[in-house]
Amino acid sequence: MDLSLPLAPPPALSPQVCVVVIGYNDAAHLADAVRSALAQGPAVREVIAVDDCSTDGSGELLAALARDDTRVKPIRRAANSGGCGTPRNDGIEATTSAYVMFLDSDDELPPGAVDALLEAAVQHDAEVATGLCIRRELPSGRESPWQPMLYKKARFIARPELRTRLVHDTLCVNKLYRTDFLRRHAIRFPEGRFTYEDFVFTARVLAAAPRIALITDPVYIWNVRRTAAKLSISLNRAGIANWQARMEAHRQSVEILREAQSVTGTAGKRLAQASRAKFIDHSLRMYARELTARSPEYRREWWTATRAYLATFDTADLDAAPAPGRVIARVILASPEPRDLPRLQEVAARPARLPPPYPLSPDGTTPTWSADLPQVTLEHLLVRPVRLLPLAVDAELRPRAGSSRLTLRLHELYGRVADAGPTTVDVELAPRGGDGPVLRRTAAFNRSRRSHPSPDGATWLTDVVLDLGSLGGGVWDVRLRLHFGDGTTRDTTARAVAGPGLLRRTVLPSRRRGLLLAQPYATQAGNLAVRLAPGMRGVAGVTRRRLARWVAGS
């Protein structure tokens, strides 16, 4: 579906929906959130705006909005609750509408969202209707769908265990709930200062076995402000307390699903196992990618806490998780101390990469993580389709006047690469913000440049000529598609290689801007990207910032 098009509202939907907007000291965005709820049209019966004892004029702002539209019903809490759960619970208690949904003060509802959800709920007599959430990176405006695999096809789900992937979407905000369903099952958010309250609320909803209508329409805009003075809860992961809170919320969610009385037979266990597999594939990989940027103290605390929590998982829980997260979990369980963090970071990347070394078990038959952790076996690499293998491609970008050279080195992986026969690679330089042309090139792997066999197998080399001067400013990500002689392909990213003359700023002539400052660098996941600052102003600006950092550190 074209996300730029407004949703067409169905006819004659009576006012039945309450949108609960919560906010704390967010007057800068609160009005936009409320107006996006009011703009949904007559299906919205009331907008209950809960001010969690703000001190920035949010209360006065809500009062003004209420004077302009009587559907706005402000509630001001006498004391700050410390979290998002309590004000949402206030909204559930206060509403007189048949359906309720939730909206955070710094997000928005896209046009037609309420109509689309309400129509699906009424049509299927569903207690819950759910749609696609769009993550919008600000200020770039780049958009990406949240859990897109779940929302590829509209469907009616009679019981949650029939679609266990529902546990992947732990958000509460992209859903419409029947109010009497929440009240009948006493479903509420955790009160007070409870991080990741969505996890527990969603588990309580699924444990009550609702009928669910799933639609493909975008129904929620999640604004991600990474440069905000105060990061949102989900983005503020610098302290170990965030990870501990996430594990605790997940632990409670799993227990709720396991113990649910309304989910008969093994259904609750199936949902709990799916939830644990999702934790390994999503949460564990996300935080493992960041470990190299954390302090030694954080790493030790994280490793110890994670190891203790993973020890509560069954073998079946680990086996149900996708391979990259499963390997990370088994390395953590096998080692009492943090180890191999750069390599774990590569495996945690999306798509996953497994850089050398590539050892075998003592009998020479089974791939293993390392010689001193032979119990962490990688036998799945011998049978996994080539299109899913964690292939590692090293990349060296050398900006030069006229044409820049990108050298790619594809590593062997237990004989699988040679068997498939690499032929060519498609290279894309894509603007991270999504705006602007994509630079595309194709190059052949040169058999004559295949290196001599080593303990880790052969490598295949190729050079790609790039005209960086034809590009505009901003950050450009390097994406690869590998082609093999057997007809298969593998989409992956390039591993940034550091070394003499690499990953440093270079001033280049540019036909468009006169001068271009090119800076290849490694992203947090180790991917190669290049930052371009065009024109004299861009070069001077980068120079000033570099000088300021030097002065501050001297």
C-alpha positions in Angstrom: 0.0 0.0 0.0 1.2 3.5 -0.8 1.8 5.0 2.7 1.6 8.5 1.3 -2.1 8.2 0.4 -4.8 8.9 3.1 -7.1 6.0 4.0 -10.6 6.1 2.6 -13.0 6.2 5.5 -15.9 3.8 5.4 -19.4 5.3 5.4 -21.6 5.9 8.5 -19.3 4.9 11.4 -21.0 6.3 14.5 -19.0 8.0 17.2 -17.7 5.0 19.2 -14.0 5.5 19.8 -12.1 7.2 22.7 -8.5 8.1 22.0 -6.5 8.3 25.2 -3.6 10.8 24.8 -1.0 10.8 27.6 1.8 13.4 28.1 4.3 14.8 30.6 6.1 18.1 30.0 5.6 17.7 26.2 3.7 20.9 25.4 5.8 21.2 22.2 4.2 18.2 20.6 1.0 17.6 22.7 -1.3 19.8 20.6 -0.3 18.0 17.3 -1.1 14.6 18.9 -4.5 15.7 20.1 -5.3 17.4 16.8 -4.4 14.2 14.9 -6.9 12.3 17.0 -9.6 14.9 16.5 -8.9 14.9 12.7 -10.0 11.3 12.6 -13.5 12.5 12.2 -16.9 11.6 13.7 -15.9 8.1 14.6 -13.9 9.7 17.5 -16.4 10.3 20.3 -13.9 11.7 22.8 -10.2 12.4 23.2 -9.3 11.9 26.9 -6.0 13.8 27.4 -4.2 12.8 30.6 -1.6 15.3 31.8 0.7 13.5 34.2 1.2 16.6 36.4 3.2 18.6 33.8 4.9 21.8 34.7 5.4 23.2 31.2 1.9 24.6 30.5 0.5 21.4 29.1 -2.6 21.7 31.3 -3.4 25.2 29.9 -2.8 24.0 26.4 -5.3 21.1 26.9 -7.8 23.5 28.4 -7.6 25.7 25.3 -8.1 22.7 23.0 -11.1 21.6 25.1 -12.7 25.0 24.6 -12.3 24.7 20.8 -13.6 21.1 20.6 -15.9 19.6 23.3 -14.6 16.1 22.4 -11.4 17.0 24.2 -11.7 16.0 27.9 -8.5 16.8 29.9 -7.6 15.0 33.0 -4.8 16.4 35.2 -3.1 14.0 37.6 -2.3 15.5 41.0 1.1 13.8 41.1 3.4 12.5 38.4 3.0 8.7 38.1 6.6 8.1 36.8 5.5 6.1 33.8 3.1 5.6 31.0 0.9 2.9 32.5 -1.0 4.9 35.2 -2.3 7.7 32.9 -3.4 5.2 30.3 -5.3 3.3 33.1 -6.9 6.6 34.0 -8.2 6.9 30.5 -9.6 3.4 30.5 -11.5 4.2 33.7 -12.8 7.5 32.4 -14.0 6.6 29.0 -17.7 6.1 28.1 -17.0 4.9 24.6 -17.3 1.4 23.2 -13.7 1.3 21.9 -10.5 2.8 23.2 -7.0 3.3 21.7 -3.9 5.0 23.0 -1.7 7.8 21.7 1.5 9.2 23.1 2.0 13.0 23.1 4.9 13.0 20.8 3.3 10.7 18.1 0.4 11.0 15.7 -2.5 9.2 14.2 -2.4 9.2 10.3 -5.6 10.2 8.5 -8.2 7.4 8.4 -6.6 5.3 11.1 -9.6 5.1 13.5 -12.1 4.4 10.7 -9.9 1.6 9.3 -9.6 0.0 12.8 -13.2 0.5 13.7 -14.5 -0.9 10.5 -12.4 -4.1 10.9 -13.4 -4.5 14.5 -17.1 -4.2 13.7 -17.0 -6.3 10.6 -15.3 -9.2 12.4 -16.9 -8.7 15.8 -13.3 -8.5 17.1 -12.3 -7.4 20.6 -9.0 -6.1 19.2 -8.2 -4.5 15.9 -4.6 -3.9 15.0 -2.7 -2.2 12.2 0.7 -1.2 11.0 2.8 1.2 13.0 5.3 3.4 11.0 8.5 4.5 12.7 9.4 8.0 11.5 13.0 9.1 12.2 13.2 12.8 12.9 14.5 15.2 11.6 15.3 13.1 8.5 11.7 12.0 8.0 12.8 8.4 7.0 10.0 6.0 7.6 10.1 2.2 8.2 7.3 -0.2 9.1 7.3 -1.8 12.6 6.9 -5.6 12.4 6.1 -5.6 8.6 6.0 -9.4 8.3 3.0 -9.5 10.7 1.1 -6.9 8.6 1.7 -8.1 5.1 -1.9 -9.5 4.8 -5.2 -8.6 6.4 -6.7 -11.4 8.4 -9.1 -12.4 11.1 -7.5 -14.3 14.0 -10.0 -16.3 16.0 -7.5 -17.1 18.8 -4.0 -15.6 19.4 -2.3 -19.0 19.4 -3.3 -19.4 15.8 -0.9 -16.6 14.9 1.9 -16.8 17.5 3.8 -14.0 15.6 1.4 -11.6 17.4 3.8 -11.6 20.3 6.3 -9.8 18.1 4.2 -6.7 18.2 4.3 -5.5 21.8 3.1 -2.0 21.1 -0.2 -1.0 22.6 -0.7 2.1 20.5 -1.4 0.7 17.0 -4.5 -1.2 18.3 -8.2 -0.5 19.0 -9.6 -2.3 22.0 -13.2 -3.0 22.9 -13.6 -1.2 26.3 -15.9 -3.9 27.8 -13.3 -6.6 26.9 -10.6 -4.7 28.9 -12.9 -4.2 31.8 -14.3 -7.7 31.8 -10.8 -9.2 32.1 -9.4 -6.5 34.3 -6.7 -5.8 31.8 -4.7 -2.8 32.8 -1.1 -1.5 32.4 1.4 -1.9 35.3 1.1 1.2 37.6 3.8 3.7 38.4 7.4 3.8 37.3 7.4 0.6 35.2 9.4 0.6 32.0 8.2 -1.3 29.0 4.7 -1.4 30.3 3.5 -2.3 26.8 5.0 -5.8 27.1 2.9 -6.7 30.1 -0.3 -5.1 28.8 0.0 -6.9 25.5 0.6 -10.2 27.2 -2.5 -9.7 29.4 -4.5 -8.9 26.2 -3.3 -12.1 24.4 -3.8 -14.2 27.5 -7.5 -13.3 27.5 -7.8 -14.9 24.0 -9.5 -12.1 22.1 -10.8 -12.3 18.6 -8.4 -10.1 16.6 -8.8 -8.3 13.3 -5.5 -7.5 11.6 -5.3 -4.9 8.8 -2.4 -3.7 6.6 -3.3 0.0 6.9 -0.8 2.3 8.7 -2.6 3.4 11.8 0.1 5.0 14.0 3.1 7.2 13.4 5.8 6.6 16.0 8.1 9.7 15.9 11.7 8.7 16.8 13.6 11.7 18.0 17.2 10.4 18.7 18.6 13.9 19.1 16.0 15.0 21.7 17.3 16.6 24.9 15.4 13.8 26.8 15.3 10.5 25.0 12.2 8.4 25.1 12.2 5.3 27.3 12.8 2.9 24.4 15.7 4.9 23.1 17.5 5.6 26.4 19.5 2.4 26.6 22.7 3.8 27.9 22.3 2.6 31.5 22.1 -1.1 32.7 18.8 -0.3 34.4 17.1 -0.1 31.0 18.2 -3.6 30.1 17.2 -4.9 33.5 13.8 -3.3 33.2 13.3 -4.9 29.8 14.2 -8.3 31.0 11.8 -8.0 34.0 8.9 -6.8 31.7 9.6 -9.7 29.4 9.8 -12.2 32.3 6.4 -11.0 33.6 4.9 -11.3 30.1 6.1 -14.9 29.6 4.6 -15.8 33.0 1.3 -14.2 32.1 1.1 -16.2 28.9 2.1 -19.5 30.6 -0.4 -19.2 33.4 -3.4 -17.9 31.4 -6.5 -19.8 32.3 -8.4 -18.7 29.3 -5.8 -20.1 26.9 -6.6 -23.8 26.9 -4.2 -26.7 26.3 -0.7 -25.9 25.2 -1.7 -22.6 23.6 -0.3 -20.5 26.4 3.0 -22.4 26.3 3.2 -21.8 22.5 2.7 -18.1 22.9 5.3 -18.0 25.8 7.8 -19.9 23.7 7.2 -17.5 20.7 7.7 -14.6 23.1 11.1 -16.0 24.3 12.2 -16.6 20.7 11.3 -13.0 19.9 13.3 -11.8 22.9 16.4 -13.6 21.6 16.0 -12.5 18.0 15.0 -8.8 18.8 16.0 -7.6 22.2 19.1 -9.7 22.7 20.5 -8.8 19.2 19.7 -5.1 19.6 21.6 -4.8 22.9 24.4 -7.1 21.8 25.1 -4.8 18.9 25.7 -1.9 21.3 28.1 -3.7 23.7 31.3 -2.5 22.0 30.3 1.1 22.7 29.6 0.5 26.4 32.0 0.7 29.4 33.7 -2.4 30.8 31.6 -2.2 33.9 28.3 -2.1 31.9 29.5 -5.0 29.8 30.2 -7.2 32.9 26.8 -6.3 34.5 25.0 -6.8 31.2 26.7 -10.2 30.6 26.0 -11.5 34.1 22.4 -10.4 34.1 21.7 -11.7 30.6 23.4 -15.0 31.4 21.2 -15.5 34.5 18.0 -14.7 32.6 18.9 -16.9 29.6 19.5 -19.8 32.0 15.8 -19.8 32.7 15.0 -20.6 29.1 14.4 -24.1 28.0 16.4 -25.8 25.2 13.2 -25.6 23.1 13.1 -21.9 23.6 16.6 -21.5 22.2 15.9 -23.9 19.4 12.8 -21.9 18.4 14.8 -18.7 18.0 16.3 -17.7 14.6 20.0 -18.7 14.2 21.8 -15.4 14.9 20.2 -14.7 18.2 20.4 -18.3 19.2 24.2 -18.3 18.6 24.6 -15.1 20.6 22.6 -16.7 23.5 24.6 -19.9 23.5 27.9 -18.0 23.5 26.7 -16.0 26.6 25.6 -19.1 28.3 28.9 -20.9 27.6 31.1 -18.1 29.0 31.0 -16.6 32.5 32.8 -13.4 31.3 32.2 -11.1 28.3 34.1 -12.2 25.2 34.2 -11.9 21.4 32.2 -8.7 21.5 33.2 -7.4 18.1 32.3 -10.8 16.5 29.0 -10.9 18.5 28.2 -7.4 17.2 28.6 -8.7 13.6 26.3 -11.7 14.2 23.8 -9.3 15.9 23.7 -7.1 12.8 20.8 -7.2 10.3 21.5 -9.1 8.2 23.8 -11.2 10.3 27.5 -11.6 9.4 30.0 -14.2 10.8 33.6 -13.0 10.3 36.6 -15.3 10.6 37.8 -17.4 12.2 35.9 -20.5 11.1 37.1 -23.4 13.4 35.9 -27.0 13.4 35.2 -29.4 16.2 38.1 -31.6 17.4 37.0 -34.4 15.1 37.0 -31.9 12.1 33.3 -32.4 11.2 31.3 -29.7 12.9 31.6 -25.9 12.6 32.1 -24.3 16.0 32.1 -20.7 17.4 35.8 -21.0 18.6 38.4 -23.5 19.5 37.9 -22.9 23.2 34.0 -23.0 23.0 33.5 -26.2 21.0 30.2 -26.7 22.7 28.7 -23.7 20.8 28.2 -25.6 17.5 27.2 -24.0 14.2 26.1 -27.0 12.3 23.2 -25.1 10.8 25.7 -23.3 8.5 26.2 -26.6 6.6 22.5 -26.8 5.6 21.2 -23.3 5.7 20.2 -21.9 2.3 22.9 -19.6 0.8 20.4 -16.7 0.7 20.3 -16.8 4.5 24.0 -17.5 5.3 25.8 -14.9 7.5 28.4 -14.2 4.8 31.1 -11.6 5.7 32.2 -9.1 3.1 35.1 -6.8 4.1 35.0 -3.4 2.5 37.8 -0.8 2.1 36.7 2.6 0.6 39.4 4.9 -0.6 38.1 8.3 -1.7 40.0 9.7 -4.6 39.7 12.6 -7.0 37.7 11.6 -10.0 36.9 8.1 -9.0 36.9 6.4 -5.6 37.8 2.7 -5.2 35.7 0.3 -3.1 37.5 -3.0 -2.6 35.3 -5.9 -1.4 36.6 -9.2 0.0 34.1 -12.1 0.3 35.1 -14.7 2.9 34.6 -18.5 2.5 32.2 -20.1 5.0 32.9 -23.8 5.6 32.9 -24.5 1.8 29.5 -23.1 1.2 30.7 -20.0 -0.8 32.8 -22.1 -3.1 30.0 -24.6 -3.7 27.6 -21.8 -4.7 30.2 -20.0 -6.9 30.2 -16.3 -6.4 30.0 -14.4 -9.7 29.0 -10.7 -9.3 28.0 -8.2 -6.7 25.6 -5.3 -7.0 26.6 -2.3 -4.9 24.3 0.4 -3.8 25.1 3.7 -2.1 21.7 4.8 -0.7 21.0 8.0 1.2 20.1 7.2 4.8 17.3 9.8 4.8 15.6 8.1 1.9 15.7 11.2 -0.3 17.9 11.4 -3.4 19.2 9.1 -6.1 20.8 5.7 -5.3 24.2 5.1 -6.8 24.3 1.6 -8.3 27.3 -0.4 -9.7 27.9 -4.0 -10.5 31.3 -5.8 -10.5 32.5 -9.3 -11.1 34.4 -11.4 -8.6 37.8 -12.0 -10.4 38.7 -15.6 -10.1 42.3 -14.8 -10.9 42.3 -12.7 -7.7 41.1 -15.4 -5.4 43.5 -15.6 -2.5 45.5 -18.7 -1.5 43.7 -21.1 0.9 44.1 -20.2 4.6 42.9 -21.9 7.8 39.6 -19.9 7.3 39.2 -20.8 3.7 39.5 -18.7 0.5 38.4 -15.2 -0.2 37.0 -13.6 -3.4 38.0 -10.0 -4.4 36.6 -7.3 -6.6 37.1 -3.6 -7.0 34.2 -1.2 -7.7 34.8 2.4 -9.0 32.4 5.0 -7.4 32.0 8.6 -8.3 31.3 10.1 -4.9 31.5 13.6 -6.4 28.1 12.9 -8.1 26.4 12.5 -4.8 24.8 15.1 -2.5 25.5 15.7 1.2 24.5 13.5 4.0 25.1 9.9 5.0 25.2 7.1 2.4 24.9 3.4 3.4 26.6 0.7 1.4 24.3 -2.2 0.5 25.3 -5.4 -1.4 23.6 -8.1 -3.3 25.8 -11.1 -4.0 25.1 -13.3 -7.0 26.1 -17.0 -7.3 26.5 -19.4 -10.1 23.7 -21.6 -8.9 21.3 -18.7 -9.4 20.9 -17.7 -5.7 21.5 -14.3 -4.2 22.3 -12.9 -0.8 21.5 -9.4 0.4 24.0 -8.1 3.0 26.0 -5.1 4.1 29.7 -4.4 3.9 32.0 -4.7 7.0 34.0 -1.5 7.4 37.7 -2.3 7.6 40.1 0.0 9.4 43.7 0.4 8.5 46.3 2.8 7.2 44.7 5.4 5.0 41.2 4.0 5.7 38.2 5.6 7.5 39.7 9.1 7.3 38.4 12.4 5.9 39.4 13.3 2.3 38.6 16.5 0.4 37.6 15.7 -3.2 36.8 17.9 -6.2 33.1 17.8 -7.1 31.5 18.7 -10.4 28.3 19.8 -8.6 29.6 21.5 -5.5 33.3 22.4 -6.2 34.5 20.5 -3.1 33.3 17.4 -1.3 34.5 16.2 2.1 34.2 12.4 2.2 34.4 10.5 5.5 34.0 6.6 5.4 33.2 5.2 8.8 31.8 2.2 10.6 28.3 2.3 11.9 27.4 1.0 15.4 26.8 -2.4 13.8 30.2 -2.3 12.0 28.6 -1.5 8.5 30.5 0.7 6.1 28.9 4.1 5.4 30.2 7.4 4.1 29.4 10.9 5.2 29.6 13.6 2.6 29.8 17.3 3.2 29.5 19.2 -0.1 30.8 22.7 -0.9 33.1 25.1 0.9 30.5 25.6 3.6 30.3 21.9 4.3 34.0 21.5 4.4 34.4 24.6 6.7 31.7 23.4 9.0 33.2 20.0 9.5 36.6 21.6 10.0 35.2 24.0 12.7 33.5 21.1 14.5 36.8 19.1 14.4 38.8 22.1 15.7 36.2 22.7 18.5 36.5 19.0 19.7 40.3 19.3 19.6 40.2 22.5 21.7 37.7 21.0 24.2 39.9 17.9 24.6 43.2 19.8 25.0 
